[in-house]
Amino acid sequence: MGRYIIRRLIQAVFVLIVISAITFFLFWATPANPALLICGKNCNAETVAQVNATYGFDKPLIVQYGQYMQGLVSPGGRMIGSEGNERNCPWPCFGESYQNGIPVWNSIKDAFPSTLWLALGAAILWLVAGVLLGLIAALRKGKFIDKFSVGLALFGVSFPTIVFGYLLLFLFIVKLEWIPFPDTANAALFSVGPVKWAQFYILPWMTLALVYAALYTRLTRANMIDTMNEDYIRTARAKGLDERTVVFKHGLRSALTPIVTIFGLDVGGLLGGAVITEQIFSITGLGKFSIDSVLSNDLPAIMGVVLFAAIFVVVANIIVDVLYAVIDPRVRLA
């Protein structure tokens, strides 16, 4: 297992390098000139040349990419700025935003807590609801609860996130006024109190949970139906084990293997930013930060958020592979 984890970590580093290279060179393949965006409306040839020298745009792309990667792998970071006006960018150096000059890493650190609470809270809701509904539907196959769960899952999959999000916002905040308008500036702070903190996140959690729980319900139901027809399940029943042990210890554990895979990828992806949900509820997380970065053609910010999100997805894949051996004994034997 140790050798396997080391091999996966090496593969993860290679994947992140490829992602960074693709993102970097795709940015420069676009017709937009970042020097013109940085110097603003009063640009002239001299100002553009100065911006190019300050940000290193006048160097070959491969040199620019090498300097950028140096800031991510070197413990001392890298030097940024023009010759004679250089300053140190400490590790991890994602560079400084073209729009406001703020270090990208600082912006990511400020935006990440909101995204973290959004992703974790929604993940708990959709995992519990999806697995529970799927399990009940599988054990009551053909009954009313089965048809109801499948119908609810179909509704959740078919309903657009943006529509459901705005519907919840209008119903609970505008119409019924059960929840106050959120204080976006203090959304990630527990200091506002647990009630106000939960009020800010409850609707975004519900929005994401409906969509994801629908998929988990259908997947759990299908896996449980297949698993409960396996030979080892019939053997367990023939040995006289009670139904609860057969269902939860032998059936559900095996059925959870593909669910763990999807759960790891879903959570890893959301930790990189839930773009639509954050936009609906004005959450200043990584999703909103990424949208603002793309719209402003801010390369350091785009590179930072892409790599940050990619790290979560890659790490989630590794954790999922390790959890396979914990959940399913057949994987350990293999």
N, C-alpha and C positions, 0 to 999 in steps of 0.2 A: 504493500500500500504506500509506503514511503517513497519508493522509486516511482510509483505511478503518479503521486502528487507532484514530485519534482519534475517529471516529464510534462505534466499538464501545465505547470507554472512556466516552464520554458516555452511551451507552445503559446501560452497566454501573452508572454512578452512579444513574441513574433507577431501575433495577431494585432496587438496594440500598435506596433511599429507600422504594419501595413495600413491600419486604419488612419494613423496620423499622416502617413505619406499620401494616401488617396485624398484625404480632406484638404491637405495643404495644396497639392497640385491642382485639384479641382477648383479651389478658390481662385487661383491665378489663371485658370482657363476661362473665367468669366470676363466679359468686357469691361466691368467696372474698374476704375482706377482708384485705389485707396488713397493715393496722395491728393487727388482732387477732393475727396470726401473729407480729408483731415484739414486741409487748408481753408475750406469753406468757399464762400462766394467770391471773395476778393483775391482769387488765385492769379498769379502770373508765372512766367517761366522761372523766375528766380526763386519764388516761394516754393514752387513744385520741386525744383532741384534741391532746395534746402530740406524739404520734407523727405525726399528720397534718400538723402544722405543721413538724416537723423534716424530714420527707421530701417535703413539698410535695403531699401527697395532697388537701389542701383547695383546691387550685387547679384551674381547668378543665382537662380532659384535653388540649385542644389546646395550652394553655400548658405543661403538663408535657412533652408530646412535643417542643415547640419547645426547651425547656431541655435536654432529653436530647440532641437533635440538635446543639445548640450545642456540647456537649462533644466531639462527634465531628468537627466541621468547623472549630472555632476552634482556632488553634495554642496559645492559652492555656488551653484546657480550659474549665471552668465552675466556679462556686461552688456548693457543696452544703451542706445543713444549714439550720437555722432562722435567722431574723433575729437578729443579735447573737451567733450561734454558727456563723457560716459559715466554711468552709475551702475551699481551692482543690483541685479535682480535675484534675490535669494531663492533657493530651492523650495518647492517646485516652481520654476519660473515659467508660467504660461504667457509671459509678456504683459504689456500694459494696453488697456483699451485704446483704440484709435479715437474714440468719441470723447472720453473724459479723462484719460490718462491714469485711471485707477488700475492697480494691478489686478489682473483677471482672477488670480487665486483668491484675493480678498473678496471679490464679488461673488465667487462661487461659494466661499465659506459663509457669506452672509445669506445667500439664497438657499443653501442646502437644508437647514433645519426645517423650513416650511415644507419642502418637498419630502423630507424624511418622515415627518408626522403624517402627512397626507398619505404616503405610500403604505406605511406600517398600519395605520388605523384602517384603511380600506382593505388591506390584505387580510387582516384578522377577520373582518366582517365577511368578505366574500369566501374565504376558506371555510369558516365554520358553517355559514349558511349553505354554500354550495355542496360541501361534502355531506352535511346532514340531510339536506333535501334529496340528494342523489342516493344516499344509503336507504332512506325510507322508501323512495320510489322503487328501488331495486327489490327490497324485501316485500313490497306490496305490489308487485308487478301485475298490471291489468286492473288494479283497484282504482277508486276515485283519487286517492292521494297520489298515485302514480301519474294519472292523466293530468291532475292539477299541477304537479311539479314540472312535468314535461311542457305543459302549456305556458307556465310561468317562465321557464327557461327560454322557450321560443320567443316570448314577449321581450325578455331582457336582451337577447341577442339581436333582435330586429329593431329595438328602439335606439335611435342615435343618442350618443352621449350628450351632445350639445343641446338637443331638445329636452332630454330628461333633466339636465342640469338647470337650464333656464326655467323649466316648469317647477322644479323644487324651489328655486330662488323666488319666483313670483308667488307661489302658494304660501310658503312658510314665512317669508320675510316681508313681502309687499302686501299680500292679501290678508292673511291671518295674523301677521305681526307676532308670531310666536317666538321668533328669533330676531334679535336686533341686527341692524346692518353691521357687518364685521369691521373690526378695527384692524386694517391690513398692516399697519405699522408694528403692531405688537402680536401678530398672529402666532409666532413661534415661541412666545415667552410664557412660561408658567407663572410668572410674577403677576399676570393679570387675574389669576385665580383659575381653578380647574373648571368652573362652570362656564366662564366667558371663553376660555381656551377651547373647550369642547363645543361650544355654540358655533365657533368659527369653522370648525372642521366637520361637524356632523353632516351637513348637506353635501360637501365634496366627497366625504366617505361613502354616503349613500349613492351618490352618482356613479362612482367607480365600482362600488360593490354590486350594484344591479347588473352591470354589463358583465363583469368577470364571474360573478356567482352563477350566472346562467350557463356559462361554458363549463364550470366545475360541476354543476348539477348533472348535466348531460353526460359528462365524461365519467363521473363517479357511478352513475346508474349503469352505463354500458359496461364498465369494468367489473362492477360487482355482479352483474348478471352472468357474465362470462366466468368469473372466478368461482361463483357458487355452484357452477356445473362441472368443476374440475374433479378429477378422481380423488385427489387428496382431501377434498371437502367431504366427499361421500365416505372416505375412510375414517375421517375424524368423527363423523356422526355414527358410523358403525361401531366405533370404539366406545361409544356411550358418552362422549363429551356433551356438555350442555350447549344449547343453541347460542347463548351469548359468547361463549369461548370460541365456537366455530366461526361466528360472524366477525367478531372483532379481532381475535388473535390470528386466525388462519385466513379469513376472507378479506377483511378490510386492509390488512397490512400488505397483501399482495396487490390489491387493487389500487393502492396509493402510489405505487411506483411511477406510473406516467403522470400522475397528478403532481408529484413532487417536482418532476421535470418542468412542467408548465409553470408551476408556482414560482420556482426559482427564476425562470426567465421573465415572468411577469413582474415580480417584485424588483428584479435587477433593472428592467426597463423603466419602471416607474420612478426608481431612485434617480434616474437621469432626467426626470421631469415629466409630469403629466400635462402636456401642452394645453389641450382643450379645457380640462377641468380647472387648471390654474387661471386661464384666461377668463372663464365664466365667473369665478368667484374672487377674482382680483388677488390671487395668492402670488406673492412676490417670491416664487421659487425658481428652480432651474428651468422649468418649462417656459415661463414668461421670459426669463433671462435669455434663453436660447432663441426665442422668437425675436426679441429686440436685437439680438446680435446679428441674426440673419438679415433683418430688415435694414440695419445700418451698415451691413457689409463689413463687420468688425472681425477681421481674421483672428486675432489673439483670443477674443471671446468665443468665437465659433470653435476654434481648435480646443480651447479649454473645456467647454461643455461637452463636445463630442468625445474627447478622451476620458473625461470624468464619467460619462454615462457608459462608455465602453468598458471601463474597468469594472463597474458593478455587474454588467452582463457576463463578462468573462469569469469574474470571481463566483458569481451565482452558479455558473455552469460547473465549476470545480466542486463547489459545496454540494450541489445536487448529485454529482457522480459519487462523492464520498458517502452521502446519505443513503444511496442505493444499498450499500452493504449493510447498513444498520437496519433498514426497513425490511429488506427481502433476503432471507438466508440463502436463497438460490444464487444470488449474486456473489456472496462470500465464497460459496463452493466453487463457482466458476473462476 
